[in-house]
Amino acid sequence: MMAATNSEATVVQAEGSQDSVKSQAQLAQNEELLHACAVGDLDDIGQLIKAGAESFYQRDSDGKSCLMAAAENGHLDAVQLLLQEGAPWNAVDRSARCAGEYAVSEGYQDIVDALVDAGVRAELLFYRMHVNSPPPAPKYLNKPVRYQGDDLLDEEDRGVMMLWEKPLMDVHAQLMCQTHGDVLNVGFGLGLIDTAIQSHLPRTHTIIEAHPGVLAKMRKDGWMDKPNVRVVEGRWQDVLEQLGTFDAIFFDTFDDVLYMQEFHQVLPRLLRPDGLYSFFNGICTENVFFQGVACQVVKLQLEELGFDTEFHTIEVDSGDDATWKDVAFRYFSGSAYYLPMITWHQDTAADQPTASAERQ
Ligand SMILES: C[S@@+](CC[C@H](N)C(=O)[O-])C[C@H]1O[C@@H](n2cnc3c(N)ncnc32)[C@H](O)[C@@H]1O
């Protein structure tokens, strides 16, 4: 028994040392690849990868990847070769910087474009692969929320909606109400956008809200009794079909972001020909490069549905540490907000149902 155990241990040890020899060799090869990427030596990069060097390698000390090394030093061909060889466009180093940010900070626009393209292609592919398997139902709607100070928080102290967003909601509302038509807002939260919409006197104002705690607050504050306001209680996924069409639509829910693409699929049935659609754009704000890719992905997805998307940059102050002190994590960073404005593409608008047809 002892002997067997010992011999097994010896074998394991022998395998272990082979492993470590192998991993030393692999490491050396990977380090060579990292160097070849930094100097942009395409021949070496190709040969090293063929010989087993890993295109996805990231140095342990700082997390720098082969793609980052090539991007930082302006080697477009090397970047393209690495992407072809499966290097992930979205890996981050130990400071949470991705290859795209290395290229941005060194001013290599051609490389930024190549990395955005790679990111967009990968993300679109991901969506297509998952189109028939919707994300798990969010649990948020079954858990309590609380209005605390100026903000709305959920049970896990996540910020459902915060007062610092008010200037953004004011701009969104102003744009939505330019024609004083029929407006739809999905997600009440603090009612910031709805309060602003009311001040612009729209013809009608429909609000969809699903959370019982938020609905109770709306009831208490008199939202159910306002003359031109229709509050539709329930998840937008369950109630949209009964609502008709609108001149302006705003989408801002919570714990539901993965469903936005699903909402966009029904948008053609909701938005009138001259209508305007927008949403709260809080996607990937912690990383300007990922945010750029995400915006481009949404734009392409909406384009497939017949819409044009423009992003307007607005300066925003999302507050200091004191603003976020009671909140589990900061869901928005940076000082730029890319406000999306989505309209029917000219060729497709003519095919859409008109408001008057809707009212007949
Ligand atoms: C970020 S807040 C909206 C904030 C709002 N724009 C404002 O100006 O205060 C999100 C709201 O969407 C609601 N919500 C989340 N999922 C929903 C769903 N599937 N259908 C309808 N409302 C939903 C939440 O209960 C919450 O009130």
The ligand as a Tripos MOL2 file, in Angstrom:
@<TRIPOS>MOLECULE
LIG
   27    29     1     0     0
SMALL
NO_CHARGES

@<TRIPOS>ATOM
      1 C1        -33.9070   52.8890  -14.4870 C.3       1 LIG1
      2 S1        -35.5400   52.9230  -13.9210 S.3       1 LIG1
      3 C2        -36.3050   54.0790  -14.9980 C.3       1 LIG1
      4 C3        -35.9400   55.4550  -14.6210 C.3       1 LIG1
      5 C4        -36.7200   56.5220  -15.3560 C.3       1 LIG1
      6 N1        -36.2070   56.6870  -16.7020 N.3       1 LIG1
      7 C5        -36.6660   57.8370  -14.6350 C.2       1 LIG1
      8 O1        -36.5110   58.8610  -15.3300 O.co2     1 LIG1
      9 O2        -36.7530   57.8890  -13.4060 O.co2     1 LIG1
     10 C6        -36.1320   51.3910  -14.5010 C.3       1 LIG1
     11 C7        -37.5870   51.1080  -14.2350 C.3       1 LIG1
     12 O3        -37.9830   50.0400  -15.0970 O.3       1 LIG1
     13 C8        -38.8350   49.1630  -14.3810 C.3       1 LIG1
     14 N2        -38.7810   47.8470  -15.0510 N.ar      1 LIG1
     15 C9        -37.8130   46.9050  -14.9800 C.ar      1 LIG1
     16 N3        -38.1040   45.8590  -15.7690 N.ar      1 LIG1
     17 C10       -39.2820   46.1560  -16.3740 C.ar      1 LIG1
     18 C11       -40.0920   45.4720  -17.3180 C.ar      1 LIG1
     19 N4        -39.7330   44.2910  -17.8030 N.pl3     1 LIG1
     20 N5        -41.2300   46.0560  -17.7280 N.ar      1 LIG1
     21 C12       -41.6050   47.2750  -17.2430 C.ar      1 LIG1
     22 N6        -40.8750   47.9670  -16.3310 N.ar      1 LIG1
     23 C13       -39.7230   47.4180  -15.9070 C.ar      1 LIG1
     24 C14       -38.2380   49.1900  -12.9920 C.3       1 LIG1
     25 O4        -39.1470   48.7320  -12.0250 O.3       1 LIG1
     26 C15       -37.8850   50.6430  -12.8200 C.3       1 LIG1
     27 O5        -38.9350   51.3680  -12.2810 O.3       1 LIG1
@<TRIPOS>BOND
     1     1     2 1
     2     2     3 1
     3     2    10 1
     4     3     4 1
     5     4     5 1
     6     5     6 1
     7     5     7 1
     8     7     8 2
     9     7     9 1
    10    10    11 1
    11    11    12 1
    12    11    26 1
    13    12    13 1
    14    13    14 1
    15    13    24 1
    16    14    15 ar
    17    14    23 ar
    18    15    16 ar
    19    16    17 ar
    20    17    18 ar
    21    17    23 ar
    22    18    19 1
    23    18    20 ar
    24    20    21 ar
    25    21    22 ar
    26    22    23 ar
    27    24    25 1
    28    24    26 1
    29    26    27 1
@<TRIPOS>SUBSTRUCTURE
     1 LIG1         1 GROUP 0 **** ****
